């Protein structure tokens, strides 16, 4: 894991400290963060952030700066996943926005 990827992992970890059910694991060679046993985000090896989103917000969210439909091995992952470029996560407000989007979707899908 390179320094920028490590920094993003630490920032995401800090952003999720208020979620008592947060766990970490490995996914697609990156570091995944789960809340209530569901993946909310993954810091990928190339430094981008994979975010779990409400499919009904996909079109809106995919147009934000640095956001794009997520892919895995060259294939679209579907409307529940957005990839956010590392360069567009430099400010805390930017990371916080995506964390809140993911947690909102997580609360809806887990019933919490």
Helices and strands as residue ranges (DSSP letters): H 3-15, E 23-27, E 30-35, E 38-43, E 49-52, G 55-57, H 58-61, E 67-69, E 71-72, E 75-76, E 81-84, G 86-89, H 92-110
